[in-house]
Amino acid sequence: MKLVTLNVDLKINGPILSRDSSPQLAGVDSPMFRTLHRPEWLAETPVGQPGAHSAETYALPFSHIKGRLKWAIAELFGGDKAVDGDKAVELFGDKSPAATADDPWRGRVGVSDFYGPGTEGSAVSLDDSMLVNVAIDHERKAVKKGAVHIIENAFPTGSTAALSGQFYFFAADRDEGKQVCEELEQGLRWTANYGALRTVGFGRVASIETKMDVIDIPEPVVAGGEEFLDLTLHFRDPFCIAKRRISDNTFESSEVVPGGAIKGAIASMLNAIFGRGLNTKIDGSLPGAWAILGKNFSRLRILHAEPSPKGGPREQTMPLSLVLVDKKSLFDAAAVTSPFLLRGMAPKFSVDWKDDEKDFANNFMKKVKPKFELRVRTAIDVNSWRAAEHELFAYQVILPGILEWRTALDLSRVDKDDRAGVTACLKSLFSVGLYGIGKTKARASVTPSDHSPVEAQLNPGDPRTWFVTLQTPALLASFHDGAIGMDTDAMAKAYADAWSDLSNKALKLKRYYSHESLAGGGYIKKRFRTADAYNPFLLTDAGSVFVLESEVGGKEDVPALLTKWMKYGLPLPKKVKQAYGEAWDRNPYLPENGYGEIAVNLFYDAAPKPPDNDLTLIESPPWWSAMETRNDNIVSGGIA
């Protein structure tokens, strides 16, 4: 079992153009693609820091390299792209076949961006810095009006750009890895040009040098079997974890990496390592010592990975009960027991914050915000060699910089006798890193560490009152509860029923601040709900706050129950199980995928309860008993 990396050094004669989709240079129609990311494997250059303009580097994006190589290998090795087993599709994947349930057709080879530290040859002068193209009016035989095209001439004629990148994949042994590297190298040498304007001489390849590195994946060594394991991810590549889309061709990335995405990357790695189909179910059929991991794979719970400062603790999600005052201070309204005015004005919740107010709140709460890039690409028509119609798409990619993403692995659902074996398998995998994360198939190194225990702390002001903040989205209600169209009466009852059910009637909901969203569409329907009528998942979003009160004479030990939820995640309420099921292949929003993580009595020194002298309490109107005080789609309420 090998991890194989093919290091490639390309030298390309100028001029070169790979269009940048961000507005880099005023008045320039086609600037050269730049990125702020600088990978650690380019040891001769410093790692770029997000936001540092001086760290910008010219590059060829991974999607372009992948597309050019896919074409070259299809030409060299032939085959019908619609047939499974075609060499180009085997290596680089393809669209989901039309007749399937959107099953991904993944390739086995990942590709990095190709980074260029500078130019060799003649230096760039001011006269060389731009190229001007014009279109000709064929009737007038003169320049067409408004048809001037300004191109950044980053690598002028006579210069040579040195670009470095990597291909990476798993192989059974060194011979198999060598064979795949030879196929990739043939594709590289078959490709004469890179970038745009190739038919007029741009981007001609001058030379190619390759070097294969092979790392053994160690066999599992069974030692102690931990119940929890903290993990720190250091991303090596920009990544895109696509959020729910608001358009068909734009993939906006979440800053948080869901546990399900990490679990999916582990599954893809296992299938690739053992030469199985990349969509094969992970189960006890894994070979040898790995079978114990396959048998218990669905029982693993992986928390969402949160961006955190280097060496810092895992960050908490900002509660939706925060209100902003005069762009100067934040207060937490969760402890206020009735509708109120703050300094004579209606409280301003996060749904009403403008961009500068969001930035202020994030800085005030010391929240880290990763940098991102927007990359706009297009598919190429194989017949015309031009941009395909209706195939423009955009990725928003997160630039990791020096940030870390912190998560934890929960093995409490795994039988105690199996934990040591499962832990050994996972540590063996993590020794080479995590591969295939998100839309860009990014890589991350993984550092395991001892777990920090959690325990529900009593509220010093009122030991019977509990403030529960969702750290990740959770399934607490469904449309079967009648919670349709943000009907607040139905939502209030659904939430009250959910907390009563989960706590065995030991907790009563007093008020809440929540944000709901729907997860559905064709992908969810085809992948998870094929046999059912269309029924989107109703998610209560991260940051939602629920104020609960211990019932007098309740049967449960409430502090112990809340501590259990903090450690192992919220279970699904009975009505949610009936509506959506609890099998991994029918419901992607399970606790095992990191959903339903909570924090209890999360008090911030930076955002205290509003001072009493700043509050004007409003007499509860009749509809307060129905738990309704609306601020757009933020809902807060209380039960009379």
C-alpha positions in Angstrom: 0.0 0.0 0.0 1.7 3.2 -1.2 1.0 6.9 -1.4 2.6 8.1 -4.7 3.4 11.7 -5.5 4.6 12.7 -9.0 6.5 16.0 -8.6 6.5 18.0 -11.9 8.6 21.0 -12.9 7.2 22.6 -16.1 9.1 25.3 -18.0 6.9 27.2 -20.4 8.0 29.8 -22.9 6.2 33.1 -22.7 3.8 34.6 -23.3 1.4 32.7 -21.1 -2.2 33.5 -20.1 -4.5 31.7 -17.7 -7.2 34.2 -17.0 -7.8 35.4 -13.5 -11.5 35.8 -12.6 -10.9 38.4 -9.8 -10.4 42.1 -10.6 -6.6 42.3 -10.3 -5.6 45.1 -12.5 -7.7 48.2 -13.5 -8.3 48.4 -17.2 -7.0 44.9 -18.0 -9.4 42.5 -19.6 -7.4 39.4 -19.0 -5.0 39.4 -16.1 -2.9 36.3 -15.4 -4.2 34.0 -12.7 -2.7 34.7 -9.3 -3.1 33.0 -5.9 -2.2 33.9 -2.3 -1.7 30.2 -1.4 1.9 29.0 -1.3 2.3 25.3 -0.5 4.7 24.0 2.0 6.2 21.5 -0.4 7.8 24.4 -2.4 10.5 24.6 0.2 12.6 27.1 -1.7 10.0 29.8 -1.3 8.3 31.1 1.9 4.8 30.0 2.7 2.4 32.7 1.7 0.2 34.3 4.4 -3.4 35.0 3.6 -4.0 38.7 2.9 -0.3 39.5 2.2 -0.2 41.0 -1.3 3.5 40.3 -1.5 2.8 36.6 -1.3 0.8 36.5 -4.6 2.1 34.0 -7.1 1.3 33.4 -10.7 0.0 29.9 -11.2 -1.9 27.6 -13.5 -5.0 26.3 -11.6 -5.4 22.6 -11.0 -8.6 22.4 -13.0 -6.8 23.6 -16.2 -3.9 21.1 -15.7 -6.4 18.3 -15.0 -8.5 19.2 -18.1 -5.4 19.3 -20.4 -4.1 16.0 -19.1 -7.5 14.4 -19.4 -7.6 15.3 -23.1 -4.1 14.2 -23.7 -4.6 10.8 -22.1 -7.9 10.3 -23.9 -6.1 10.9 -27.2 -3.2 8.6 -26.3 -5.1 5.7 -24.8 -8.4 6.0 -26.7 -11.6 4.7 -25.4 -15.2 5.9 -25.1 -15.6 8.4 -22.3 -19.0 7.0 -21.5 -17.5 3.6 -20.7 -16.3 2.8 -17.2 -12.6 1.9 -17.4 -11.6 4.5 -20.0 -8.1 5.5 -18.9 -8.8 9.3 -18.8 -11.9 8.7 -16.7 -10.1 6.2 -14.5 -7.4 8.7 -13.7 -9.4 12.0 -13.5 -13.1 11.1 -13.2 -16.0 12.4 -15.1 -19.5 13.8 -14.7 -22.1 11.6 -12.9 -23.7 9.4 -15.6 -27.1 10.6 -16.5 -28.9 7.3 -15.7 -27.6 7.2 -12.1 -28.7 8.8 -8.9 -26.0 11.4 -9.2 -23.4 8.9 -8.2 -20.0 10.6 -8.4 -17.6 9.2 -11.0 -14.4 9.9 -9.1 -10.9 9.7 -10.5 -8.0 8.2 -8.6 -5.5 11.0 -9.3 -5.5 14.4 -7.5 -3.8 17.5 -9.0 -2.4 20.6 -7.3 -2.2 24.1 -8.7 1.1 24.6 -10.6 2.9 27.5 -8.9 5.5 29.8 -10.6 8.0 31.6 -8.5 9.1 33.9 -11.3 10.6 34.1 -14.8 13.9 33.1 -16.3 15.3 35.0 -19.2 14.6 38.6 -20.1 13.1 40.9 -17.4 9.7 42.4 -17.7 9.8 46.1 -18.8 6.9 48.5 -18.6 6.6 48.3 -22.4 6.2 44.5 -22.1 3.8 44.5 -19.2 0.6 44.5 -21.4 -0.4 43.1 -24.8 -3.1 44.7 -26.9 -5.3 42.7 -29.2 -7.9 44.2 -31.6 -10.7 42.7 -33.7 -11.0 43.7 -37.3 -14.3 44.8 -38.9 -14.3 42.8 -42.1 -16.5 45.2 -44.0 -14.4 48.3 -43.2 -11.1 46.4 -43.0 -10.4 48.5 -39.9 -10.4 48.0 -36.1 -13.8 47.1 -34.8 -15.3 49.7 -32.5 -14.9 48.7 -28.8 -13.0 45.5 -29.7 -9.7 46.2 -27.9 -8.5 43.4 -25.6 -5.9 44.2 -23.0 -3.9 41.2 -21.8 -1.4 41.1 -18.9 1.9 40.0 -20.3 3.3 38.4 -17.1 5.8 36.2 -19.0 6.8 38.1 -22.1 8.2 36.5 -25.3 11.8 35.4 -24.6 11.2 34.5 -21.0 10.6 31.1 -19.5 8.2 30.5 -16.6 9.1 27.8 -14.2 6.0 26.2 -12.6 5.9 23.3 -10.1 3.0 21.1 -9.2 2.1 17.6 -8.0 -0.1 14.6 -8.9 -1.0 12.3 -6.1 -2.7 8.9 -5.8 -2.7 5.5 -4.0 -1.3 2.3 -5.4 -1.0 -1.3 -4.3 2.8 -1.4 -4.8 5.7 0.6 -6.3 5.3 -1.1 -9.8 1.6 0.0 -10.0 2.6 3.5 -8.9 5.4 3.7 -11.5 3.0 2.6 -14.2 0.5 5.4 -13.4 3.3 7.9 -13.2 4.5 6.9 -16.7 0.9 7.3 -18.0 0.8 10.8 -16.5 4.2 11.7 -17.9 3.1 10.6 -21.4 0.1 12.9 -21.1 2.4 15.7 -20.0 4.7 15.3 -22.8 1.9 15.0 -25.3 0.6 18.4 -24.2 2.3 21.1 -26.2 0.6 24.2 -24.7 -1.0 25.4 -21.5 -3.3 28.3 -20.8 -5.4 30.4 -23.2 -4.6 31.6 -26.7 -2.7 28.4 -27.4 -3.5 28.6 -31.2 -1.6 31.8 -31.5 1.5 30.5 -29.8 0.9 31.2 -26.1 2.0 28.8 -23.4 4.5 26.6 -25.4 6.1 23.9 -23.2 9.9 24.1 -23.2 10.8 21.2 -20.9 9.4 18.8 -18.3 11.1 17.2 -15.4 9.4 14.6 -13.1 10.3 12.8 -9.9 8.3 10.1 -8.2 8.1 9.9 -4.4 6.6 6.9 -2.7 5.5 6.6 1.0 4.5 3.3 2.6 1.2 3.3 4.4 2.0 1.4 7.6 0.1 -1.6 8.8 -2.1 -0.9 11.9 -0.3 -1.4 15.2 -2.8 -2.1 17.9 -2.2 -0.2 21.2 -4.6 1.6 23.4 -8.2 2.1 22.3 -9.3 5.7 23.0 -12.9 6.7 23.2 -12.1 10.1 21.7 -9.2 11.5 19.7 -8.7 15.2 18.9 -7.5 15.9 15.4 -5.8 19.0 13.9 -5.9 19.4 10.1 -3.3 21.5 8.3 -4.6 21.9 4.7 -1.9 21.7 2.0 -4.2 22.9 -0.8 -7.0 25.4 -1.2 -10.3 23.6 -0.6 -14.0 24.0 -1.4 -16.7 22.5 0.8 -19.8 23.4 -1.2 -22.6 24.9 0.7 -26.3 24.7 -0.4 -26.3 26.3 -3.8 -28.3 29.4 -4.7 -27.4 28.9 -8.4 -26.6 25.9 -10.6 -23.0 26.9 -11.5 -21.6 28.5 -8.3 -20.0 26.5 -5.5 -19.6 28.7 -2.5 -17.4 27.1 0.2 -18.1 26.7 3.9 -15.3 27.7 6.2 -16.3 24.7 8.4 -15.5 21.2 7.1 -18.4 18.9 8.1 -17.6 15.6 9.8 -19.4 13.9 6.9 -16.9 15.4 4.4 -14.0 14.1 6.5 -15.6 10.7 6.8 -16.2 10.6 3.0 -12.5 11.4 2.4 -11.5 8.5 4.7 -13.9 6.2 2.8 -12.4 7.3 -0.6 -8.9 6.8 0.7 -9.7 3.2 1.9 -11.2 2.3 -1.4 -8.3 3.8 -3.4 -5.7 2.1 -1.2 -7.2 -1.3 -1.7 -8.0 -0.9 -5.4 -11.8 -1.1 -4.8 -14.4 1.0 -6.8 -14.2 4.5 -5.3 -17.9 4.5 -4.6 -17.9 1.0 -2.9 -19.5 0.8 0.5 -17.1 0.6 3.5 -17.8 -2.6 5.5 -16.2 -5.6 6.9 -15.0 -6.7 3.5 -11.8 -4.6 3.8 -8.8 -6.9 3.9 -6.8 -8.2 6.8 -6.4 -6.0 9.9 -8.5 -3.3 8.2 -11.7 -5.3 8.4 -12.4 -4.1 11.9 -12.4 -0.5 10.7 -14.8 -1.4 7.9 -17.1 -3.2 10.2 -17.4 -0.2 12.5 -17.1 2.6 10.0 -20.8 3.7 10.2 -20.4 3.9 14.0 -17.6 6.5 13.8 -18.7 10.0 14.8 -16.5 12.8 13.4 -17.1 16.4 14.5 -17.1 19.4 12.1 -13.6 20.9 11.7 -13.6 24.5 12.8 -11.0 27.0 11.6 -8.8 28.1 14.5 -5.6 30.1 15.0 -2.4 28.1 15.0 -1.9 26.5 18.4 -5.3 27.9 19.7 -8.3 26.0 20.9 -11.2 24.8 18.8 -13.4 27.8 18.2 -17.1 28.0 19.3 -19.9 29.0 17.0 -21.2 32.5 17.6 -24.8 32.4 19.1 -27.7 33.9 17.2 -28.8 35.6 20.5 -26.1 38.3 20.1 -27.3 41.8 19.4 -25.1 44.7 18.1 -25.3 48.2 19.5 -23.9 51.2 17.6 -21.2 49.1 16.0 -19.4 49.5 19.4 -20.5 46.6 21.6 -22.2 43.2 21.6 -24.7 41.8 24.1 -26.2 38.4 24.5 -30.0 38.7 24.7 -30.6 35.0 25.6 -31.0 35.8 29.4 -33.6 38.6 28.8 -36.9 37.0 29.7 -39.3 39.2 27.6 -39.3 41.4 24.5 -37.2 44.5 25.0 -35.7 47.7 23.6 -32.0 48.2 24.0 -31.0 51.9 24.6 -34.4 52.8 23.2 -34.1 50.9 20.0 -35.1 47.5 18.7 -32.3 45.0 19.2 -30.2 44.3 16.0 -29.6 40.6 15.6 -27.1 39.1 13.2 -29.6 38.6 10.3 -29.7 42.4 10.0 -26.0 43.0 10.2 -24.2 44.5 7.2 -20.8 43.3 6.1 -18.9 45.9 8.2 -21.0 45.0 11.2 -20.3 41.3 10.7 -16.6 42.1 10.5 -16.8 44.1 13.7 -18.6 41.3 15.5 -16.1 38.7 14.3 -13.2 40.9 15.4 -14.8 41.7 18.7 -15.4 38.0 19.4 -11.9 37.2 18.1 -13.2 34.9 15.4 -10.8 33.9 12.7 -11.9 34.3 9.1 -10.0 32.5 6.4 -9.3 34.2 3.1 -10.8 32.9 -0.1 -10.5 33.2 -3.9 -13.2 33.0 -6.5 -12.1 30.9 -9.5 -14.3 31.0 -12.6 -13.7 28.2 -15.1 -15.5 26.7 -18.1 -15.7 23.3 -19.7 -14.2 22.9 -23.2 -16.2 21.6 -26.1 -14.1 18.6 -27.4 -15.2 19.2 -31.0 -14.7 23.0 -31.3 -11.9 23.4 -28.8 -13.8 26.4 -27.5 -15.7 27.1 -24.3 -18.7 24.8 -24.1 -22.2 26.4 -24.1 -23.8 26.7 -20.6 -20.8 25.1 -18.9 -19.4 28.1 -17.0 -18.9 27.4 -13.3 -17.3 29.1 -10.3 -15.6 27.8 -7.2 -15.0 29.8 -4.1 -12.0 28.2 -2.5 -10.7 28.7 1.0 -7.0 29.6 1.4 -5.8 27.8 4.5 -2.7 29.9 5.1 -1.4 29.3 8.7 -4.8 28.4 10.1 -5.6 25.0 11.5 -8.9 23.1 11.4 -9.7 21.3 14.7 -12.0 18.4 15.0 -12.5 15.3 17.1 -13.1 11.6 16.5 -15.7 9.9 18.7 -15.5 6.1 19.0 -18.0 5.7 21.8 -20.4 3.9 19.5 -17.7 1.3 18.6 -17.7 -1.8 20.8 -15.0 -1.5 23.4 -13.3 -4.7 22.3 -12.9 -3.2 18.8 -11.7 0.4 19.7 -8.0 -0.4 19.8 -8.1 -2.0 16.3 -10.2 0.8 14.9 -7.9 3.5 16.4 -4.8 1.7 15.0 -6.3 1.7 11.5 -7.2 5.4 11.6 -3.8 6.4 13.0 -2.1 4.4 10.2 -4.2 6.3 7.6 -3.6 9.7 9.3 0.2 9.1 9.3 0.1 9.9 5.5 -2.6 12.6 5.8 -6.1 13.0 4.6 -6.7 13.1 0.8 -9.7 13.9 -1.4 -11.4 16.6 0.7 -14.2 18.6 -1.0 -14.6 19.7 -4.6 -10.9 20.4 -5.1 -9.8 17.0 -3.6 -7.6 18.8 -1.2 -4.9 17.3 1.0 -4.4 17.9 4.7 -1.8 16.6 7.2 -3.5 15.2 10.4 -2.1 15.5 13.9 -3.9 13.4 16.5 -3.8 14.4 20.2 -5.4 13.5 23.5 -9.0 14.6 23.8 -10.0 17.5 26.1 -13.0 16.3 28.1 -16.2 18.4 28.3 -18.8 18.8 31.1 -21.9 20.8 31.4 -21.3 23.7 33.8 -24.1 25.0 36.0 -25.5 28.4 35.4 -24.3 30.4 38.4 -27.3 32.8 38.2 -30.0 30.1 38.1 -29.0 26.4 38.5 -32.3 25.3 36.9 -31.8 27.3 33.7 -29.7 26.0 30.8 -28.6 27.8 27.7 -28.0 25.3 24.9 -26.2 26.6 21.7 -26.0 24.5 18.6 -22.4 24.3 17.4 -23.4 22.6 14.2 -26.8 22.3 12.4 -29.2 19.7 13.9 -32.4 17.9 12.9 -34.9 18.8 15.6 -38.1 19.0 13.6 -39.6 18.0 10.2 -42.4 19.0 8.0 -44.4 16.2 9.5 -44.6 18.4 12.6 -46.6 21.0 10.5 -43.6 23.4 10.6 -44.2 24.7 7.1 -43.5 28.2 5.8 -41.8 29.3 9.0 -45.1 29.0 10.9 -43.9 30.1 14.3 -46.7 28.4 16.2 -45.8 25.1 14.6 -42.1 25.6 15.1 -42.5 26.5 18.7 -44.5 23.4 19.4 -42.1 21.2 17.4 -39.1 22.5 19.4 -40.9 22.2 22.7 -41.8 18.6 21.8 -38.3 17.8 20.6 -36.6 18.9 23.9 -39.2 17.2 26.0 -38.8 14.0 24.0 -35.0 14.1 24.1 -34.9 14.7 27.8 -37.6 12.3 28.8 -39.7 15.3 29.9 -36.9 16.5 32.2 -36.4 19.8 30.3 -38.9 22.5 29.3 -38.3 25.0 26.6 -38.7 28.6 27.8 -37.5 30.6 24.8 -35.3 30.3 21.8 -33.3 32.2 19.1 -33.1 30.1 15.9 -32.5 30.2 12.2 -33.9 27.4 10.1 -32.9 26.3 6.5 -33.9 23.6 4.1 -31.5 21.0 2.6 -32.9 19.4 -0.5 -32.9 19.6 -4.3 -32.2 17.0 -6.9 -28.9 15.8 -5.5 -30.3 15.0 -2.0 -33.4 13.5 -3.6 -31.5 11.2 -5.9 -28.7 10.2 -3.5 -30.6 9.8 -0.2 -34.4 9.9 -0.8 -34.9 8.0 -4.1 -37.8 5.9 -2.9 -39.7 8.7 -1.1 -41.8 11.6 -2.1 -39.8 14.9 -2.2 -39.3 16.0 1.4 -36.4 18.4 2.1 -34.6 18.2 5.4 -35.5 21.0 7.9 -32.3 22.0 9.7 -31.9 24.2 12.7 -28.7 26.1 12.0 -25.6 26.4 14.0 -25.7 29.2 16.5 -29.3 28.7 17.4 -29.9 29.1 21.2 -32.5 27.3 23.3 -33.2 28.4 26.9 -34.3 25.3 28.8 -35.5 24.9 32.4 -35.2 21.8 34.5 -38.7 20.4 35.3 -39.4 19.9 39.0 -39.5 16.2 39.8 -38.0 15.2 36.5 -36.7 11.6 36.1 -33.4 12.5 34.5 -30.2 13.9 36.1 -30.1 17.0 33.9 -26.4 18.0 34.3 -25.4 14.4 33.5 -27.8 14.4 30.5 -26.5 17.7 29.1 -22.9 16.5 29.6 -23.8 13.3 27.6 -25.2 15.4 24.8 -22.1 17.6 24.8 -19.8 14.6 24.6 -21.7 12.4 22.1 -24.0 14.8 20.2 -27.8 15.3 20.3 -29.7 12.2 19.3 -32.5 12.5 16.8 -36.0 13.1 18.3 -38.6 10.3 17.6 -40.5 12.4 15.1 -37.4 13.2 13.1 -36.4 9.5 13.0 -39.9 8.7 11.6 -39.7 11.4 9.0 -36.1 11.0 7.8 -34.7 7.7 9.1 -31.4 7.2 10.9 -29.5 5.1 8.3 -26.3 6.7 6.9 -27.4 6.1 3.3 -30.8 7.8 3.8 -30.0 10.7 6.1 -26.7 12.7 5.8 -27.4 14.9 8.8 -26.8 12.3 11.5 -24.8 12.8 14.7 -22.2 10.5 13.3 -21.5 13.1 10.6 -20.9 15.8 13.1 -24.5 17.3 13.3 -26.2 18.1 16.6 -23.0 19.2 18.5 -24.0 21.5 21.4 -22.4 23.8 23.9 -24.1 24.5 27.3 -24.1 27.8 29.3 -21.8 29.4 26.8 -21.1 32.8 28.4 -18.8 35.4 26.8 -17.0 38.1 28.7 -17.0 40.1 25.5 -20.8 39.8 25.0 -22.5 39.9 28.4 -26.2 40.2 29.2 -27.4 43.8 28.3 -27.2 46.1 31.4 -30.5 46.5 33.2 -30.4 50.3 32.8 -30.1 49.9 29.0 -33.1 47.7 28.8 -36.8 48.7 28.4 -38.9 45.5 28.9 -42.0 45.4 26.9 -45.2 43.9 28.3 -45.6 40.5 26.7 -48.3 40.7 24.0 -50.8 37.8 23.6 -48.8 36.2 20.8 -45.7 35.9 23.1 -47.3 32.8 24.6 -47.1 31.2 21.1 -43.3 31.9 21.2 -43.2 34.5 18.5 -41.0 37.6 18.3 -39.8 37.9 14.8 -36.7 39.6 13.4 -36.8 38.5 9.7 -35.9 34.8 9.8 -34.4 34.9 13.3 -37.1 33.7 15.7 -37.0 34.2 19.4 -39.7 33.3 21.8 -40.9 32.2 25.2 -43.6 30.1 26.7 -45.9 31.9 29.1 
